[in-house]
Amino acid sequence: MADVEKVEDSVHCRFSAWVKMPNVRDYVQKISSHHSVMVYGDWISTLTRVAEMLGLQPIVVIGK
């Protein structure tokens, strides 16, 4: 799980979070949009299976 540095109700999105990631460069190279999904808790295996069933390629960011 990545460390959340700051959260706010912003003008552009209903919810914006500044997240400290272990490898930002790798993440930026893999994304195709500037919108991401963030969930609380350890849902990695469940969401990875759902993504595979939907034909999506999940990018998992794990912090400290």
PyMOL Python script that loads the backbone (N, CA, C, O; Angstrom):
from pymol import cmd

cmd.read_pdbstr("""\
ATOM      1  N   MET A   1       0.810  -1.167   0.000  1.00  0.00           N
ATOM      2  CA  MET A   1       0.000   0.000   0.000  1.00  0.00           C
ATOM      3  C   MET A   1       0.868   1.250   0.000  1.00  0.00           C
ATOM      4  O   MET A   1       1.801   1.365   0.795  1.00  0.00           O
ATOM      5  N   ALA A   2       0.563   2.168  -0.878  1.00  0.00           N
ATOM      6  CA  ALA A   2       1.332   3.402  -0.982  1.00  0.00           C
ATOM      7  C   ALA A   2       0.939   4.360   0.134  1.00  0.00           C
ATOM      8  O   ALA A   2      -0.155   4.260   0.689  1.00  0.00           O
ATOM      9  N   ASP A   3       1.822   5.274   0.457  1.00  0.00           N
ATOM     10  CA  ASP A   3       1.560   6.249   1.511  1.00  0.00           C
ATOM     11  C   ASP A   3       0.809   7.443   0.952  1.00  0.00           C
ATOM     12  O   ASP A   3       1.262   8.065  -0.009  1.00  0.00           O
ATOM     13  N   VAL A   4      -0.330   7.769   1.540  1.00  0.00           N
ATOM     14  CA  VAL A   4      -1.103   8.934   1.129  1.00  0.00           C
ATOM     15  C   VAL A   4      -0.549  10.140   1.867  1.00  0.00           C
ATOM     16  O   VAL A   4      -0.564  10.194   3.097  1.00  0.00           O
ATOM     17  N   GLU A   5      -0.056  11.115   1.095  1.00  0.00           N
ATOM     18  CA  GLU A   5       0.544  12.312   1.667  1.00  0.00           C
ATOM     19  C   GLU A   5      -0.487  13.404   1.937  1.00  0.00           C
ATOM     20  O   GLU A   5      -0.386  14.126   2.929  1.00  0.00           O
ATOM     21  N   LYS A   6      -1.488  13.527   1.045  1.00  0.00           N
ATOM     22  CA  LYS A   6      -2.458  14.612   1.151  1.00  0.00           C
ATOM     23  C   LYS A   6      -3.715  14.230   0.382  1.00  0.00           C
ATOM     24  O   LYS A   6      -3.634  13.553  -0.643  1.00  0.00           O
ATOM     25  N   VAL A   7      -4.871  14.656   0.866  1.00  0.00           N
ATOM     26  CA  VAL A   7      -6.154  14.382   0.212  1.00  0.00           C
ATOM     27  C   VAL A   7      -6.952  15.675   0.207  1.00  0.00           C
ATOM     28  O   VAL A   7      -6.937  16.423   1.185  1.00  0.00           O
ATOM     29  N   GLU A   8      -7.655  15.941  -0.905  1.00  0.00           N
ATOM     30  CA  GLU A   8      -8.511  17.121  -0.935  1.00  0.00           C
ATOM     31  C   GLU A   8      -9.654  16.949  -1.921  1.00  0.00           C
ATOM     32  O   GLU A   8      -9.591  16.124  -2.833  1.00  0.00           O
ATOM     33  N   ASP A   9     -10.688  17.733  -1.725  1.00  0.00           N
ATOM     34  CA  ASP A   9     -11.817  17.826  -2.639  1.00  0.00           C
ATOM     35  C   ASP A   9     -11.423  18.895  -3.644  1.00  0.00           C
ATOM     36  O   ASP A   9     -11.534  20.086  -3.356  1.00  0.00           O
ATOM     37  N   SER A  10     -10.964  18.485  -4.817  1.00  0.00           N
ATOM     38  CA  SER A  10     -10.386  19.438  -5.754  1.00  0.00           C
ATOM     39  C   SER A  10     -11.393  19.917  -6.793  1.00  0.00           C
ATOM     40  O   SER A  10     -12.512  19.411  -6.878  1.00  0.00           O
ATOM     41  N   VAL A  11     -10.976  20.892  -7.571  1.00  0.00           N
ATOM     42  CA  VAL A  11     -11.828  21.477  -8.605  1.00  0.00           C
ATOM     43  C   VAL A  11     -12.062  20.491  -9.743  1.00  0.00           C
ATOM     44  O   VAL A  11     -13.177  20.394 -10.255  1.00  0.00           O
ATOM     45  N   HIS A  12     -11.026  19.760 -10.143  1.00  0.00           N
ATOM     46  CA  HIS A  12     -11.100  18.894 -11.322  1.00  0.00           C
ATOM     47  C   HIS A  12     -11.716  17.532 -11.043  1.00  0.00           C
ATOM     48  O   HIS A  12     -12.400  16.970 -11.899  1.00  0.00           O
ATOM     49  N   CYS A  13     -11.478  17.004  -9.856  1.00  0.00           N
ATOM     50  CA  CYS A  13     -11.994  15.694  -9.478  1.00  0.00           C
ATOM     51  C   CYS A  13     -12.675  15.816  -8.125  1.00  0.00           C
ATOM     52  O   CYS A  13     -12.342  16.692  -7.327  1.00  0.00           O
ATOM     53  N   ARG A  14     -13.604  14.957  -7.881  1.00  0.00           N
ATOM     54  CA  ARG A  14     -14.285  14.989  -6.588  1.00  0.00           C
ATOM     55  C   ARG A  14     -13.324  14.652  -5.459  1.00  0.00           C
ATOM     56  O   ARG A  14     -13.473  15.151  -4.343  1.00  0.00           O
ATOM     57  N   PHE A  15     -12.360  13.823  -5.738  1.00  0.00           N
ATOM     58  CA  PHE A  15     -11.408  13.382  -4.725  1.00  0.00           C
ATOM     59  C   PHE A  15     -10.026  13.327  -5.360  1.00  0.00           C
ATOM     60  O   PHE A  15      -9.839  12.666  -6.381  1.00  0.00           O
ATOM     61  N   SER A  16      -9.078  14.003  -4.777  1.00  0.00           N
ATOM     62  CA  SER A  16      -7.698  13.963  -5.258  1.00  0.00           C
ATOM     63  C   SER A  16      -6.792  13.545  -4.112  1.00  0.00           C
ATOM     64  O   SER A  16      -6.950  14.005  -2.982  1.00  0.00           O
ATOM     65  N   ALA A  17      -5.850  12.679  -4.412  1.00  0.00           N
ATOM     66  CA  ALA A  17      -4.907  12.213  -3.398  1.00  0.00           C
ATOM     67  C   ALA A  17      -3.487  12.306  -3.944  1.00  0.00           C
ATOM     68  O   ALA A  17      -3.223  11.951  -5.092  1.00  0.00           O
ATOM     69  N   TRP A  18      -2.601  12.779  -3.120  1.00  0.00           N
ATOM     70  CA  TRP A  18      -1.184  12.795  -3.443  1.00  0.00           C
ATOM     71  C   TRP A  18      -0.581  11.590  -2.750  1.00  0.00           C
ATOM     72  O   TRP A  18      -0.610  11.486  -1.524  1.00  0.00           O
ATOM     73  N   VAL A  19      -0.031  10.675  -3.546  1.00  0.00           N
ATOM     74  CA  VAL A  19       0.432   9.394  -3.026  1.00  0.00           C
ATOM     75  C   VAL A  19       1.935   9.267  -3.232  1.00  0.00           C
ATOM     76  O   VAL A  19       2.444   9.539  -4.319  1.00  0.00           O
ATOM     77  N   LYS A  20       2.640   8.856  -2.191  1.00  0.00           N
ATOM     78  CA  LYS A  20       4.077   8.607  -2.283  1.00  0.00           C
ATOM     79  C   LYS A  20       4.255   7.169  -2.748  1.00  0.00           C
ATOM     80  O   LYS A  20       3.870   6.232  -2.050  1.00  0.00           O
ATOM     81  N   MET A  21       4.844   6.997  -3.937  1.00  0.00           N
ATOM     82  CA  MET A  21       4.991   5.678  -4.546  1.00  0.00           C
ATOM     83  C   MET A  21       6.446   5.236  -4.544  1.00  0.00           C
ATOM     84  O   MET A  21       7.352   6.066  -4.621  1.00  0.00           O
ATOM     85  N   PRO A  22       6.668   3.940  -4.458  1.00  0.00           N
ATOM     86  CA  PRO A  22       8.039   3.431  -4.462  1.00  0.00           C
ATOM     87  C   PRO A  22       8.726   3.581  -5.819  1.00  0.00           C
ATOM     88  O   PRO A  22       9.948   3.720  -5.868  1.00  0.00           O
ATOM     89  N   ASN A  23       7.971   3.555  -6.922  1.00  0.00           N
ATOM     90  CA  ASN A  23       8.581   3.639  -8.251  1.00  0.00           C
ATOM     91  C   ASN A  23       7.671   4.432  -9.196  1.00  0.00           C
ATOM     92  O   ASN A  23       6.963   3.854 -10.021  1.00  0.00           O
ATOM     93  N   VAL A  24       7.698   5.738  -9.066  1.00  0.00           N
ATOM     94  CA  VAL A  24       6.821   6.610  -9.854  1.00  0.00           C
ATOM     95  C   VAL A  24       7.121   6.492 -11.348  1.00  0.00           C
ATOM     96  O   VAL A  24       6.196   6.458 -12.160  1.00  0.00           O
ATOM     97  N   ARG A  25       8.370   6.431 -11.712  1.00  0.00           N
ATOM     98  CA  ARG A  25       8.745   6.362 -13.129  1.00  0.00           C
ATOM     99  C   ARG A  25       8.112   5.145 -13.816  1.00  0.00           C
ATOM    100  O   ARG A  25       7.576   5.260 -14.919  1.00  0.00           O
ATOM    101  N   ASP A  26       8.174   3.998 -13.170  1.00  0.00           N
ATOM    102  CA  ASP A  26       7.578   2.773 -13.708  1.00  0.00           C
ATOM    103  C   ASP A  26       6.072   2.934 -13.859  1.00  0.00           C
ATOM    104  O   ASP A  26       5.507   2.544 -14.881  1.00  0.00           O
ATOM    105  N   TYR A  27       5.419   3.501 -12.857  1.00  0.00           N
ATOM    106  CA  TYR A  27       3.975   3.713 -12.904  1.00  0.00           C
ATOM    107  C   TYR A  27       3.587   4.631 -14.066  1.00  0.00           C
ATOM    108  O   TYR A  27       2.667   4.317 -14.822  1.00  0.00           O
ATOM    109  N   VAL A  28       4.275   5.751 -14.211  1.00  0.00           N
ATOM    110  CA  VAL A  28       3.956   6.718 -15.268  1.00  0.00           C
ATOM    111  C   VAL A  28       4.147   6.106 -16.645  1.00  0.00           C
ATOM    112  O   VAL A  28       3.383   6.418 -17.559  1.00  0.00           O
ATOM    113  N   GLN A  29       5.134   5.252 -16.821  1.00  0.00           N
ATOM    114  CA  GLN A  29       5.369   4.616 -18.115  1.00  0.00           C
ATOM    115  C   GLN A  29       4.271   3.614 -18.463  1.00  0.00           C
ATOM    116  O   GLN A  29       4.047   3.337 -19.641  1.00  0.00           O
ATOM    117  N   LYS A  30       3.583   3.066 -17.462  1.00  0.00           N
ATOM    118  CA  LYS A  30       2.579   2.038 -17.708  1.00  0.00           C
ATOM    119  C   LYS A  30       1.156   2.575 -17.853  1.00  0.00           C
ATOM    120  O   LYS A  30       0.314   1.908 -18.454  1.00  0.00           O
ATOM    121  N   ILE A  31       0.870   3.753 -17.323  1.00  0.00           N
ATOM    122  CA  ILE A  31      -0.514   4.243 -17.334  1.00  0.00           C
ATOM    123  C   ILE A  31      -0.885   4.808 -18.699  1.00  0.00           C
ATOM    124  O   ILE A  31      -0.018   5.214 -19.473  1.00  0.00           O
ATOM    125  N   SER A  32      -2.188   4.830 -18.985  1.00  0.00           N
ATOM    126  CA  SER A  32      -2.666   5.410 -20.237  1.00  0.00           C
ATOM    127  C   SER A  32      -3.631   6.562 -19.972  1.00  0.00           C
ATOM    128  O   SER A  32      -4.224   7.108 -20.903  1.00  0.00           O
ATOM    129  N   SER A  33      -3.786   6.927 -18.709  1.00  0.00           N
ATOM    130  CA  SER A  33      -4.704   7.985 -18.316  1.00  0.00           C
ATOM    131  C   SER A  33      -4.172   8.639 -17.055  1.00  0.00           C
ATOM    132  O   SER A  33      -3.336   8.062 -16.359  1.00  0.00           O
ATOM    133  N   HIS A  34      -4.646   9.824 -16.758  1.00  0.00           N
ATOM    134  CA  HIS A  34      -4.220  10.462 -15.518  1.00  0.00           C
ATOM    135  C   HIS A  34      -5.200  10.187 -14.375  1.00  0.00           C
ATOM    136  O   HIS A  34      -5.060  10.752 -13.290  1.00  0.00           O
ATOM    137  N   HIS A  35      -6.184   9.328 -14.611  1.00  0.00           N
ATOM    138  CA  HIS A  35      -7.116   8.917 -13.567  1.00  0.00           C
ATOM    139  C   HIS A  35      -6.786   7.493 -13.137  1.00  0.00           C
ATOM    140  O   HIS A  35      -6.582   6.609 -13.969  1.00  0.00           O
ATOM    141  N   SER A  36      -6.737   7.291 -11.844  1.00  0.00           N
ATOM    142  CA  SER A  36      -6.440   5.976 -11.302  1.00  0.00           C
ATOM    143  C   SER A  36      -7.470   5.635 -10.232  1.00  0.00           C
ATOM    144  O   SER A  36      -8.179   6.509  -9.732  1.00  0.00           O
ATOM    145  N   VAL A  37      -7.539   4.375  -9.896  1.00  0.00           N
ATOM    146  CA  VAL A  37      -8.438   3.914  -8.851  1.00  0.00           C
ATOM    147  C   VAL A  37      -7.607   3.565  -7.627  1.00  0.00           C
ATOM    148  O   VAL A  37      -6.574   2.904  -7.727  1.00  0.00           O
ATOM    149  N   MET A  38      -8.073   4.018  -6.475  1.00  0.00           N
ATOM    150  CA  MET A  38      -7.382   3.721  -5.236  1.00  0.00           C
ATOM    151  C   MET A  38      -8.387   3.074  -4.289  1.00  0.00           C
ATOM    152  O   MET A  38      -9.488   3.591  -4.101  1.00  0.00           O
ATOM    153  N   VAL A  39      -8.012   1.954  -3.699  1.00  0.00           N
ATOM    154  CA  VAL A  39      -8.901   1.279  -2.746  1.00  0.00           C
ATOM    155  C   VAL A  39      -8.172   1.129  -1.411  1.00  0.00           C
ATOM    156  O   VAL A  39      -6.946   1.035  -1.363  1.00  0.00           O
ATOM    157  N   TYR A  40      -8.944   1.110  -0.344  1.00  0.00           N
ATOM    158  CA  TYR A  40      -8.390   0.928   0.985  1.00  0.00           C
ATOM    159  C   TYR A  40      -8.430  -0.550   1.349  1.00  0.00           C
ATOM    160  O   TYR A  40      -9.431  -1.224   1.110  1.00  0.00           O
ATOM    161  N   GLY A  41      -7.361  -1.046   1.918  1.00  0.00           N
ATOM    162  CA  GLY A  41      -7.299  -2.441   2.310  1.00  0.00           C
ATOM    163  C   GLY A  41      -6.555  -3.275   1.287  1.00  0.00           C
ATOM    164  O   GLY A  41      -6.117  -2.763   0.257  1.00  0.00           O
ATOM    165  N   ASP A  42      -6.415  -4.540   1.568  1.00  0.00           N
ATOM    166  CA  ASP A  42      -5.683  -5.451   0.688  1.00  0.00           C
ATOM    167  C   ASP A  42      -6.671  -6.204  -0.204  1.00  0.00           C
ATOM    168  O   ASP A  42      -7.169  -7.266   0.169  1.00  0.00           O
ATOM    169  N   TRP A  43      -6.948  -5.653  -1.373  1.00  0.00           N
ATOM    170  CA  TRP A  43      -7.871  -6.241  -2.343  1.00  0.00           C
ATOM    171  C   TRP A  43      -7.126  -6.674  -3.611  1.00  0.00           C
ATOM    172  O   TRP A  43      -7.750  -6.908  -4.646  1.00  0.00           O
ATOM    173  N   ILE A  44      -5.815  -6.779  -3.534  1.00  0.00           N
ATOM    174  CA  ILE A  44      -5.002  -7.038  -4.729  1.00  0.00           C
ATOM    175  C   ILE A  44      -5.440  -8.297  -5.468  1.00  0.00           C
ATOM    176  O   ILE A  44      -5.674  -8.244  -6.675  1.00  0.00           O
ATOM    177  N   SER A  45      -5.555  -9.425  -4.774  1.00  0.00           N
ATOM    178  CA  SER A  45      -5.878 -10.671  -5.482  1.00  0.00           C
ATOM    179  C   SER A  45      -7.283 -10.628  -6.085  1.00  0.00           C
ATOM    180  O   SER A  45      -7.482 -11.080  -7.212  1.00  0.00           O
ATOM    181  N   THR A  46      -8.244 -10.098  -5.359  1.00  0.00           N
ATOM    182  CA  THR A  46      -9.619 -10.031  -5.871  1.00  0.00           C
ATOM    183  C   THR A  46      -9.713  -9.097  -7.076  1.00  0.00           C
ATOM    184  O   THR A  46     -10.291  -9.461  -8.100  1.00  0.00           O
ATOM    185  N   LEU A  47      -9.149  -7.898  -6.959  1.00  0.00           N
ATOM    186  CA  LEU A  47      -9.231  -6.937  -8.067  1.00  0.00           C
ATOM    187  C   LEU A  47      -8.413  -7.381  -9.282  1.00  0.00           C
ATOM    188  O   LEU A  47      -8.780  -7.084 -10.419  1.00  0.00           O
ATOM    189  N   THR A  48      -7.316  -8.086  -9.045  1.00  0.00           N
ATOM    190  CA  THR A  48      -6.531  -8.623 -10.164  1.00  0.00           C
ATOM    191  C   THR A  48      -7.339  -9.664 -10.929  1.00  0.00           C
ATOM    192  O   THR A  48      -7.319  -9.679 -12.160  1.00  0.00           O
ATOM    193  N   ARG A  49      -8.047 -10.529 -10.219  1.00  0.00           N
ATOM    194  CA  ARG A  49      -8.901 -11.526 -10.885  1.00  0.00           C
ATOM    195  C   ARG A  49     -10.027 -10.864 -11.665  1.00  0.00           C
ATOM    196  O   ARG A  49     -10.316 -11.264 -12.792  1.00  0.00           O
ATOM    197  N   VAL A  50     -10.665  -9.859 -11.079  1.00  0.00           N
ATOM    198  CA  VAL A  50     -11.738  -9.140 -11.772  1.00  0.00           C
ATOM    199  C   VAL A  50     -11.194  -8.459 -13.025  1.00  0.00           C
ATOM    200  O   VAL A  50     -11.825  -8.516 -14.080  1.00  0.00           O
ATOM    201  N   ALA A  51     -10.032  -7.818 -12.922  1.00  0.00           N
ATOM    202  CA  ALA A  51      -9.426  -7.161 -14.077  1.00  0.00           C
ATOM    203  C   ALA A  51      -9.149  -8.166 -15.193  1.00  0.00           C
ATOM    204  O   ALA A  51      -9.405  -7.882 -16.363  1.00  0.00           O
ATOM    205  N   GLU A  52      -8.632  -9.329 -14.838  1.00  0.00           N
ATOM    206  CA  GLU A  52      -8.362 -10.364 -15.843  1.00  0.00           C
ATOM    207  C   GLU A  52      -9.652 -10.813 -16.526  1.00  0.00           C
ATOM    208  O   GLU A  52      -9.671 -11.020 -17.740  1.00  0.00           O
ATOM    209  N   MET A  53     -10.722 -10.963 -15.759  1.00  0.00           N
ATOM    210  CA  MET A  53     -12.006 -11.376 -16.333  1.00  0.00           C
ATOM    211  C   MET A  53     -12.553 -10.305 -17.291  1.00  0.00           C
ATOM    212  O   MET A  53     -13.242 -10.622 -18.260  1.00  0.00           O
ATOM    213  N   LEU A  54     -12.237  -9.047 -17.006  1.00  0.00           N
ATOM    214  CA  LEU A  54     -12.703  -7.947 -17.854  1.00  0.00           C
ATOM    215  C   LEU A  54     -11.724  -7.618 -18.984  1.00  0.00           C
ATOM    216  O   LEU A  54     -11.993  -6.737 -19.801  1.00  0.00           O
ATOM    217  N   GLY A  55     -10.603  -8.315 -19.032  1.00  0.00           N
ATOM    218  CA  GLY A  55      -9.606  -8.065 -20.069  1.00  0.00           C
ATOM    219  C   GLY A  55      -8.789  -6.809 -19.819  1.00  0.00           C
ATOM    220  O   GLY A  55      -8.280  -6.200 -20.760  1.00  0.00           O
ATOM    221  N   LEU A  56      -8.661  -6.416 -18.555  1.00  0.00           N
ATOM    222  CA  LEU A  56      -7.907  -5.216 -18.195  1.00  0.00           C
ATOM    223  C   LEU A  56      -6.533  -5.595 -17.664  1.00  0.00           C
ATOM    224  O   LEU A  56      -6.333  -6.705 -17.171  1.00  0.00           O
ATOM    225  N   GLN A  57      -5.602  -4.680 -17.767  1.00  0.00           N
ATOM    226  CA  GLN A  57      -4.242  -4.884 -17.268  1.00  0.00           C
ATOM    227  C   GLN A  57      -4.055  -4.025 -16.025  1.00  0.00           C
ATOM    228  O   GLN A  57      -3.808  -2.825 -16.150  1.00  0.00           O
ATOM    229  N   PRO A  58      -4.165  -4.599 -14.825  1.00  0.00           N
ATOM    230  CA  PRO A  58      -4.022  -3.777 -13.614  1.00  0.00           C
ATOM    231  C   PRO A  58      -2.572  -3.377 -13.362  1.00  0.00           C
ATOM    232  O   PRO A  58      -1.646  -4.119 -13.692  1.00  0.00           O
ATOM    233  N   ILE A  59      -2.387  -2.204 -12.777  1.00  0.00           N
ATOM    234  CA  ILE A  59      -1.076  -1.753 -12.332  1.00  0.00           C
ATOM    235  C   ILE A  59      -1.159  -1.660 -10.822  1.00  0.00           C
ATOM    236  O   ILE A  59      -1.875  -0.812 -10.288  1.00  0.00           O
ATOM    237  N   VAL A  60      -0.442  -2.512 -10.141  1.00  0.00           N
ATOM    238  CA  VAL A  60      -0.496  -2.563  -8.683  1.00  0.00           C
ATOM    239  C   VAL A  60       0.664  -1.757  -8.117  1.00  0.00           C
ATOM    240  O   VAL A  60       1.825  -2.011  -8.439  1.00  0.00           O
ATOM    241  N   VAL A  61       0.340  -0.783  -7.272  1.00  0.00           N
ATOM    242  CA  VAL A  61       1.361   0.033  -6.620  1.00  0.00           C
ATOM    243  C   VAL A  61       1.343  -0.319  -5.138  1.00  0.00           C
ATOM    244  O   VAL A  61       0.329  -0.159  -4.459  1.00  0.00           O
ATOM    245  N   ILE A  62       2.464  -0.792  -4.655  1.00  0.00           N
ATOM    246  CA  ILE A  62       2.559  -1.192  -3.242  1.00  0.00           C
ATOM    247  C   ILE A  62       3.636  -0.350  -2.579  1.00  0.00           C
ATOM    248  O   ILE A  62       4.764  -0.265  -3.064  1.00  0.00           O
ATOM    249  N   GLY A  63       3.280   0.256  -1.491  1.00  0.00           N
ATOM    250  CA  GLY A  63       4.225   1.089  -0.740  1.00  0.00           C
ATOM    251  C   GLY A  63       4.934   0.291   0.325  1.00  0.00           C
ATOM    252  O   GLY A  63       5.095  -0.925   0.217  1.00  0.00           O
ATOM    253  N   LYS A  64       5.350   0.987   1.342  1.00  0.00           N
ATOM    254  CA  LYS A  64       6.108   0.385   2.448  1.00  0.00           C
ATOM    255  C   LYS A  64       5.343  -0.693   3.160  1.00  0.00           C
ATOM    256  O   LYS A  64       5.853  -1.288   4.109  1.00  0.00           O
TER     257      LYS A  64
END
""", "prot")
cmd.dss("prot")
cmd.show_as("cartoon", "prot")
cmd.util.cbc("prot")
cmd.orient("prot")
